[in-house]
Amino acid sequence: MRIIAIEKEAPGLTKRDFVPHLRDEARQGWELYKEGIIREMYFRDDKPEAVLILECKDEEEARDKLGTLPLVKEGLISFELIPLRPYHGFERLFDRD
């Protein structure tokens, strides 16, 4: 199942709060990428938040895997999860009504 994960920063934090954890965050993100959990990673253009495309069996697995990220463990960020399903709209092109 594909899942969009949108990062949300905890309120009242500064960039300094994140700095001690960023190298470990990148390392764990790399591990999740190699594991096939993180398929794509982006930063939003309008604010400093990440958007991830995940491949997981369900939302529970996605939450568990994202929970291994140091910034999540430290309570600095959380993720809004949006589960996706395949788009079947193109089938209308082949209906034989």
N, CA, C and O atoms as CSV, one atom per row, in Angstrom:
chain,resi,resn,atom,element,x,y,z
A,1,MET,N,N,0.839,-1.171,0.000
A,1,MET,CA,C,0.000,0.000,0.000
A,1,MET,C,C,0.889,1.240,0.000
A,1,MET,O,O,1.843,1.331,0.772
A,2,ARG,N,N,0.571,2.173,-0.855
A,2,ARG,CA,C,1.278,3.452,-0.868
A,2,ARG,C,C,0.622,4.382,0.147
A,2,ARG,O,O,-0.602,4.446,0.264
A,3,ILE,N,N,1.461,5.091,0.865
A,3,ILE,CA,C,0.996,6.019,1.892
A,3,ILE,C,C,1.809,7.298,1.783
A,3,ILE,O,O,3.038,7.257,1.717
A,4,ILE,N,N,1.121,8.435,1.763
A,4,ILE,CA,C,1.800,9.722,1.829
A,4,ILE,C,C,1.953,10.070,3.303
A,4,ILE,O,O,0.991,9.986,4.067
A,5,ALA,N,N,3.148,10.456,3.700
A,5,ALA,CA,C,3.418,10.872,5.077
A,5,ALA,C,C,3.871,12.326,5.048
A,5,ALA,O,O,4.909,12.651,4.472
A,6,ILE,N,N,3.088,13.194,5.673
A,6,ILE,CA,C,3.392,14.619,5.694
A,6,ILE,C,C,3.898,14.988,7.082
A,6,ILE,O,O,3.196,14.820,8.079
A,7,GLU,N,N,5.111,15.486,7.131
A,7,GLU,CA,C,5.743,15.855,8.405
A,7,GLU,C,C,5.060,17.064,9.025
A,7,GLU,O,O,4.686,18.008,8.329
A,8,LYS,N,N,4.904,17.021,10.334
A,8,LYS,CA,C,4.387,18.147,11.113
A,8,LYS,C,C,5.348,18.395,12.267
A,8,LYS,O,O,5.597,17.501,13.076
A,9,GLU,N,N,5.883,19.601,12.343
A,9,GLU,CA,C,6.792,19.941,13.437
A,9,GLU,C,C,5.991,20.244,14.697
A,9,GLU,O,O,4.904,20.818,14.634
A,10,ALA,N,N,6.537,19.855,15.828
A,10,ALA,CA,C,5.931,20.210,17.107
A,10,ALA,C,C,6.033,21.726,17.276
A,10,ALA,O,O,7.017,22.326,16.841
A,11,PRO,N,N,5.045,22.350,17.894
A,11,PRO,CA,C,5.075,23.810,18.042
A,11,PRO,C,C,6.158,24.288,19.007
A,11,PRO,O,O,6.568,23.575,19.923
A,12,GLY,N,N,6.605,25.519,18.766
A,12,GLY,CA,C,7.529,26.180,19.675
A,12,GLY,C,C,8.982,25.778,19.560
A,12,GLY,O,O,9.770,26.071,20.459
A,13,LEU,N,N,9.355,25.119,18.487
A,13,LEU,CA,C,10.736,24.662,18.322
A,13,LEU,C,C,11.514,25.599,17.411
A,13,LEU,O,O,10.937,26.330,16.606
A,14,THR,N,N,12.830,25.563,17.555
A,14,THR,CA,C,13.707,26.311,16.657
A,14,THR,C,C,14.590,25.316,15.905
A,14,THR,O,O,14.614,24.127,16.222
A,15,LYS,N,N,15.308,25.815,14.914
A,15,LYS,CA,C,16.217,24.949,14.150
A,15,LYS,C,C,17.252,24.293,15.054
A,15,LYS,O,O,17.677,23.164,14.804
A,16,ARG,N,N,17.653,24.995,16.091
A,16,ARG,CA,C,18.653,24.443,17.017
A,16,ARG,C,C,18.174,23.162,17.695
A,16,ARG,O,O,18.982,22.294,18.025
A,17,ASP,N,N,16.885,23.042,17.901
A,17,ASP,CA,C,16.349,21.837,18.534
A,17,ASP,C,C,16.578,20.594,17.662
A,17,ASP,O,O,16.683,19.479,18.172
A,18,PHE,N,N,16.652,20.798,16.364
A,18,PHE,CA,C,16.768,19.693,15.421
A,18,PHE,C,C,18.216,19.282,15.144
A,18,PHE,O,O,18.500,18.108,14.904
A,19,VAL,N,N,19.119,20.250,15.178
A,19,VAL,CA,C,20.500,20.043,14.733
A,19,VAL,C,C,21.173,18.810,15.337
A,19,VAL,O,O,21.797,18.059,14.588
A,20,PRO,N,N,21.087,18.555,16.642
A,20,PRO,CA,C,21.806,17.403,17.200
A,20,PRO,C,C,21.334,16.047,16.662
A,20,PRO,O,O,22.023,15.041,16.830
A,21,HIS,N,N,20.178,16.017,16.026
A,21,HIS,CA,C,19.582,14.751,15.597
A,21,HIS,C,C,19.610,14.535,14.084
A,21,HIS,O,O,19.245,13.458,13.612
A,22,LEU,N,N,20.034,15.534,13.325
A,22,LEU,CA,C,19.870,15.470,11.870
A,22,LEU,C,C,20.714,14.392,11.199
A,22,LEU,O,O,20.254,13.755,10.251
A,23,ARG,N,N,21.922,14.179,11.666
A,23,ARG,CA,C,22.753,13.130,11.055
A,23,ARG,C,C,22.134,11.750,11.291
A,23,ARG,O,O,22.063,10.935,10.371
A,24,ASP,N,N,21.690,11.491,12.515
A,24,ASP,CA,C,21.045,10.207,12.811
A,24,ASP,C,C,19.719,10.070,12.067
A,24,ASP,O,O,19.340,8.970,11.665
A,25,GLU,N,N,19.018,11.185,11.884
A,25,GLU,CA,C,17.759,11.167,11.126
A,25,GLU,C,C,18.034,10.754,9.682
A,25,GLU,O,O,17.320,9.922,9.123
A,26,ALA,N,N,19.069,11.339,9.081
A,26,ALA,CA,C,19.431,10.987,7.707
A,26,ALA,C,C,19.845,9.522,7.617
A,26,ALA,O,O,19.490,8.828,6.664
A,27,ARG,N,N,20.589,9.059,8.605
A,27,ARG,CA,C,21.039,7.663,8.612
A,27,ARG,C,C,19.836,6.709,8.671
A,27,ARG,O,O,19.778,5.737,7.918
A,28,GLN,N,N,18.888,6.987,9.557
A,28,GLN,CA,C,17.725,6.105,9.675
A,28,GLN,C,C,16.814,6.221,8.457
A,28,GLN,O,O,16.216,5.232,8.031
A,29,GLY,N,N,16.707,7.418,7.897
A,29,GLY,CA,C,15.957,7.577,6.649
A,29,GLY,C,C,16.552,6.738,5.535
A,29,GLY,O,O,15.825,6.137,4.745
A,30,TRP,N,N,17.877,6.697,5.472
A,30,TRP,CA,C,18.573,5.878,4.479
A,30,TRP,C,C,18.266,4.399,4.693
A,30,TRP,O,O,18.054,3.662,3.729
A,31,GLU,N,N,18.241,3.962,5.951
A,31,GLU,CA,C,17.916,2.560,6.245
A,31,GLU,C,C,16.497,2.219,5.787
A,31,GLU,O,O,16.270,1.154,5.213
A,32,LEU,N,N,15.555,3.106,6.035
A,32,LEU,CA,C,14.174,2.870,5.602
A,32,LEU,C,C,14.064,2.892,4.082
A,32,LEU,O,O,13.237,2.182,3.510
A,33,TYR,N,N,14.888,3.696,3.426
A,33,TYR,CA,C,14.919,3.716,1.969
A,33,TYR,C,C,15.450,2.386,1.437
A,33,TYR,O,O,14.871,1.805,0.519
A,34,LYS,N,N,16.553,1.908,2.017
A,34,LYS,CA,C,17.133,0.633,1.563
A,34,LYS,C,C,16.181,-0.528,1.819
A,34,LYS,O,O,16.172,-1.508,1.074
A,35,GLU,N,N,15.378,-0.416,2.878
A,35,GLU,CA,C,14.410,-1.457,3.221
A,35,GLU,C,C,13.195,-1.446,2.286
A,35,GLU,O,O,12.393,-2.381,2.295
A,36,GLY,N,N,13.062,-0.387,1.481
A,36,GLY,CA,C,11.932,-0.280,0.562
A,36,GLY,C,C,10.703,0.355,1.190
A,36,GLY,O,O,9.632,0.353,0.583
A,37,ILE,N,N,10.836,0.895,2.388
A,37,ILE,CA,C,9.715,1.554,3.064
A,37,ILE,C,C,9.540,2.968,2.513
A,37,ILE,O,O,8.444,3.344,2.097
A,38,ILE,N,N,10.612,3.743,2.511
A,38,ILE,CA,C,10.564,5.074,1.897
A,38,ILE,C,C,10.862,4.897,0.416
A,38,ILE,O,O,11.941,4.439,0.042
A,39,ARG,N,N,9.895,5.266,-0.426
A,39,ARG,CA,C,10.069,5.156,-1.874
A,39,ARG,C,C,10.517,6.472,-2.492
A,39,ARG,O,O,11.328,6.496,-3.418
A,40,GLU,N,N,9.977,7.567,-1.963
A,40,GLU,CA,C,10.338,8.897,-2.446
A,40,GLU,C,C,10.348,9.842,-1.250
A,40,GLU,O,O,9.626,9.637,-0.275
A,41,MET,N,N,11.184,10.890,-1.342
A,41,MET,CA,C,11.312,11.889,-0.276
A,41,MET,C,C,11.407,13.267,-0.894
A,41,MET,O,O,12.141,13.483,-1.858
A,42,TYR,N,N,10.659,14.190,-0.332
A,42,TYR,CA,C,10.670,15.563,-0.831
A,42,TYR,C,C,10.620,16.530,0.343
A,42,TYR,O,O,10.221,16.165,1.448
A,43,PHE,N,N,11.031,17.769,0.090
A,43,PHE,CA,C,10.744,18.872,0.988
A,43,PHE,C,C,9.668,19.720,0.329
A,43,PHE,O,O,9.671,19.915,-0.886
A,44,ARG,N,N,8.759,20.216,1.136
A,44,ARG,CA,C,7.755,21.137,0.616
A,44,ARG,C,C,8.449,22.420,0.184
A,44,ARG,O,O,9.446,22.823,0.784
A,45,ASP,N,N,7.932,23.050,-0.840
A,45,ASP,CA,C,8.505,24.298,-1.324
A,45,ASP,C,C,8.032,25.485,-0.492
A,45,ASP,O,O,8.701,26.517,-0.446
A,46,ASP,N,N,6.877,25.343,0.169
A,46,ASP,CA,C,6.285,26.464,0.894
A,46,ASP,C,C,6.636,26.509,2.379
A,46,ASP,O,O,6.411,27.530,3.028
A,47,LYS,N,N,7.185,25.420,2.931
A,47,LYS,CA,C,7.598,25.396,4.334
A,47,LYS,C,C,8.586,24.262,4.545
A,47,LYS,O,O,8.619,23.322,3.751
A,48,PRO,N,N,9.393,24.329,5.600
A,48,PRO,CA,C,10.445,23.321,5.799
A,48,PRO,C,C,9.916,22.025,6.412
A,48,PRO,O,O,10.217,21.701,7.561
A,49,GLU,N,N,9.138,21.302,5.642
A,49,GLU,CA,C,8.598,20.015,6.085
A,49,GLU,C,C,8.813,18.980,4.991
A,49,GLU,O,O,8.812,19.294,3.801
A,50,ALA,N,N,8.994,17.750,5.423
A,50,ALA,CA,C,9.206,16.655,4.479
A,50,ALA,C,C,7.879,16.006,4.100
A,50,ALA,O,O,6.928,15.982,4.881
A,51,VAL,N,N,7.847,15.485,2.887
A,51,VAL,CA,C,6.734,14.671,2.412
A,51,VAL,C,C,7.342,13.378,1.897
A,51,VAL,O,O,8.198,13.393,1.012
A,52,LEU,N,N,6.899,12.264,2.452
A,52,LEU,CA,C,7.432,10.959,2.088
A,52,LEU,C,C,6.365,10.138,1.390
A,52,LEU,O,O,5.183,10.222,1.723
A,53,ILE,N,N,6.788,9.349,0.424
A,53,ILE,CA,C,5.930,8.340,-0.178
A,53,ILE,C,C,6.432,7.010,0.359
A,53,ILE,O,O,7.578,6.626,0.126
A,54,LEU,N,N,5.563,6.312,1.079
A,54,LEU,CA,C,5.935,5.054,1.725
A,54,LEU,C,C,5.282,3.876,1.030
A,54,LEU,O,O,4.235,4.017,0.399
A,55,GLU,N,N,5.898,2.730,1.147
A,55,GLU,CA,C,5.313,1.453,0.719
A,55,GLU,C,C,5.261,0.571,1.960
A,55,GLU,O,O,6.290,0.086,2.431
A,56,CYS,N,N,4.056,0.366,2.484
A,56,CYS,CA,C,3.854,-0.419,3.705
A,56,CYS,C,C,2.612,-1.279,3.541
A,56,CYS,O,O,1.773,-1.012,2.681
A,57,LYS,N,N,2.498,-2.314,4.368
A,57,LYS,CA,C,1.309,-3.168,4.260
A,57,LYS,C,C,0.061,-2.449,4.749
A,57,LYS,O,O,-1.042,-2.746,4.290
A,58,ASP,N,N,0.222,-1.488,5.695
A,58,ASP,CA,C,-0.917,-0.731,6.215
A,58,ASP,C,C,-0.406,0.481,6.990
A,58,ASP,O,O,0.800,0.688,7.120
A,59,GLU,N,N,-1.344,1.279,7.502
A,59,GLU,CA,C,-0.967,2.482,8.246
A,59,GLU,C,C,-0.215,2.147,9.528
A,59,GLU,O,O,0.669,2.895,9.945
A,60,GLU,N,N,-0.559,1.040,10.145
A,60,GLU,CA,C,0.125,0.644,11.383
A,60,GLU,C,C,1.611,0.414,11.134
A,60,GLU,O,O,2.455,0.875,11.903
A,61,GLU,N,N,1.926,-0.299,10.057
A,61,GLU,CA,C,3.335,-0.512,9.737
A,61,GLU,C,C,4.021,0.820,9.432
A,61,GLU,O,O,5.163,1.039,9.836
A,62,ALA,N,N,3.327,1.703,8.724
A,62,ALA,CA,C,3.904,3.013,8.412
A,62,ALA,C,C,4.226,3.775,9.696
A,62,ALA,O,O,5.308,4.349,9.816
A,63,ARG,N,N,3.304,3.786,10.653
A,63,ARG,CA,C,3.549,4.479,11.927
A,63,ARG,C,C,4.720,3.849,12.682
A,63,ARG,O,O,5.560,4.550,13.244
A,64,ASP,N,N,4.761,2.513,12.685
A,64,ASP,CA,C,5.860,1.822,13.366
A,64,ASP,C,C,7.207,2.182,12.746
A,64,ASP,O,O,8.164,2.478,13.461
A,65,LYS,N,N,7.278,2.157,11.424
A,65,LYS,CA,C,8.541,2.453,10.741
A,65,LYS,C,C,8.943,3.916,10.931
A,65,LYS,O,O,10.111,4.209,11.185
A,66,LEU,N,N,7.988,4.827,10.809
A,66,LEU,CA,C,8.301,6.243,11.017
A,66,LEU,C,C,8.705,6.506,12.462
A,66,LEU,O,O,9.463,7.435,12.740
A,67,GLY,N,N,8.209,5.700,13.366
A,67,GLY,CA,C,8.565,5.829,14.778
A,67,GLY,C,C,10.012,5.509,15.075
A,67,GLY,O,O,10.490,5.786,16.175
A,68,THR,N,N,10.722,4.929,14.118
A,68,THR,CA,C,12.149,4.650,14.303
A,68,THR,C,C,13.018,5.869,13.987
A,68,THR,O,O,14.214,5.865,14.277
A,69,LEU,N,N,12.436,6.894,13.404
A,69,LEU,CA,C,13.197,8.102,13.074
A,69,LEU,C,C,13.503,8.891,14.348
A,69,LEU,O,O,12.609,9.107,15.167
A,70,PRO,N,N,14.745,9.321,14.524
A,70,PRO,CA,C,15.122,10.048,15.742
A,70,PRO,C,C,14.276,11.287,16.032
A,70,PRO,O,O,13.965,11.555,17.193
A,71,LEU,N,N,13.899,12.042,15.006
A,71,LEU,CA,C,13.096,13.240,15.255
A,71,LEU,C,C,11.705,12.891,15.770
A,71,LEU,O,O,11.115,13.650,16.538
A,72,VAL,N,N,11.186,11.751,15.349
A,72,VAL,CA,C,9.900,11.276,15.874
A,72,VAL,C,C,10.087,10.802,17.311
A,72,VAL,O,O,9.295,11.139,18.191
A,73,LYS,N,N,11.132,10.022,17.543
A,73,LYS,CA,C,11.416,9.522,18.897
A,73,LYS,C,C,11.561,10.652,19.906
A,73,LYS,O,O,11.128,10.531,21.052
A,74,GLU,N,N,12.173,11.752,19.474
A,74,GLU,CA,C,12.409,12.899,20.360
A,74,GLU,C,C,11.180,13.798,20.496
A,74,GLU,O,O,11.194,14.752,21.274
A,75,GLY,N,N,10.123,13.500,19.748
A,75,GLY,CA,C,8.907,14.309,19.823
A,75,GLY,C,C,8.990,15.630,19.085
A,75,GLY,O,O,8.181,16.528,19.317
A,76,LEU,N,N,9.970,15.752,18.193
A,76,LEU,CA,C,10.152,16.992,17.443
A,76,LEU,C,C,9.234,17.071,16.229
A,76,LEU,O,O,8.828,18.156,15.815
A,77,ILE,N,N,8.914,15.914,15.664
A,77,ILE,CA,C,8.013,15.863,14.513
A,77,ILE,C,C,7.046,14.699,14.679
A,77,ILE,O,O,7.267,13.774,15.460
A,78,SER,N,N,5.967,14.784,13.913
A,78,SER,CA,C,5.038,13.668,13.757
A,78,SER,C,C,4.652,13.654,12.282
A,78,SER,O,O,5.086,14.513,11.514
A,79,PHE,N,N,3.850,12.693,11.893
A,79,PHE,CA,C,3.447,12.588,10.497
A,79,PHE,C,C,1.945,12.408,10.384
A,79,PHE,O,O,1.335,11.645,11.133
A,80,GLU,N,N,1.361,13.123,9.436
A,80,GLU,CA,C,-0.008,12.857,9.015
A,80,GLU,C,C,0.092,11.802,7.920
A,80,GLU,O,O,0.858,11.970,6.971
A,81,LEU,N,N,-0.667,10.725,8.036
A,81,LEU,CA,C,-0.624,9.656,7.042
A,81,LEU,C,C,-1.875,9.693,6.181
A,81,LEU,O,O,-2.993,9.831,6.676
A,82,ILE,N,N,-1.656,9.565,4.877
A,82,ILE,CA,C,-2.756,9.525,3.921
A,82,ILE,C,C,-2.601,8.252,3.103
A,82,ILE,O,O,-1.729,8.183,2.237
A,83,PRO,N,N,-3.438,7.232,3.359
A,83,PRO,CA,C,-3.350,5.998,2.582
A,83,PRO,C,C,-3.908,6.218,1.171
A,83,PRO,O,O,-4.887,6.940,0.982
A,84,LEU,N,N,-3.278,5.596,0.209
A,84,LEU,CA,C,-3.688,5.727,-1.190
A,84,LEU,C,C,-4.171,4.385,-1.726
A,84,LEU,O,O,-3.796,3.324,-1.226
A,85,ARG,N,N,-5.005,4.459,-2.746
A,85,ARG,CA,C,-5.423,3.251,-3.464
A,85,ARG,C,C,-5.269,3.533,-4.953
A,85,ARG,O,O,-5.212,4.692,-5.363
A,86,PRO,N,N,-5.203,2.501,-5.748
A,86,PRO,CA,C,-5.021,2.712,-7.181
A,86,PRO,C,C,-6.179,3.512,-7.790
A,86,PRO,O,O,-7.325,3.403,-7.352
A,87,TYR,N,N,-5.861,4.301,-8.788
A,87,TYR,CA,C,-6.856,5.066,-9.533
A,87,TYR,C,C,-7.396,4.181,-10.648
A,87,TYR,O,O,-6.643,3.682,-11.484
A,88,HIS,N,N,-8.699,3.998,-10.646
A,88,HIS,CA,C,-9.318,3.129,-11.654
A,88,HIS,C,C,-10.127,3.915,-12.688
A,88,HIS,O,O,-10.845,3.317,-13.489
A,89,GLY,N,N,-10.020,5.231,-12.680
A,89,GLY,CA,C,-10.812,6.066,-13.573
A,89,GLY,C,C,-10.570,5.814,-15.050
A,89,GLY,O,O,-11.461,6.035,-15.870
A,90,PHE,N,N,-9.386,5.357,-15.396
A,90,PHE,CA,C,-9.103,5.100,-16.813
A,90,PHE,C,C,-9.938,3.953,-17.369
A,90,PHE,O,O,-10.089,3.830,-18.585
A,91,GLU,N,N,-10.477,3.121,-16.498
A,91,GLU,CA,C,-11.315,2.016,-16.968
A,91,GLU,C,C,-12.517,2.523,-17.753
A,91,GLU,O,O,-13.060,1.799,-18.588
A,92,ARG,N,N,-12.942,3.762,-17.494
A,92,ARG,CA,C,-14.063,4.346,-18.235
A,92,ARG,C,C,-13.768,4.412,-19.731
A,92,ARG,O,O,-14.685,4.380,-20.551
A,93,LEU,N,N,-12.501,4.503,-20.076
A,93,LEU,CA,C,-12.131,4.572,-21.489
A,93,LEU,C,C,-12.433,3.277,-22.224
A,93,LEU,O,O,-12.561,3.260,-23.449
A,94,PHE,N,N,-12.544,2.200,-21.473
A,94,PHE,CA,C,-12.693,0.889,-22.094
A,94,PHE,C,C,-14.058,0.266,-21.841
A,94,PHE,O,O,-14.295,-0.883,-22.214
A,95,ASP,N,N,-14.966,1.025,-21.204
A,95,ASP,CA,C,-16.333,0.531,-21.001
A,95,ASP,C,C,-16.996,0.344,-22.357
A,95,ASP,O,O,-16.780,1.127,-23.282
A,96,ARG,N,N,-17.786,-0.678,-22.458
A,96,ARG,CA,C,-18.480,-0.957,-23.723
A,96,ARG,C,C,-19.980,-0.758,-23.549
A,96,ARG,O,O,-20.774,-1.667,-23.792
A,97,ASP,N,N,-20.350,0.430,-23.129
A,97,ASP,CA,C,-21.781,0.739,-22.924
A,97,ASP,C,C,-22.477,1.033,-24.216
A,97,ASP,O,O,-23.676,1.310,-24.222
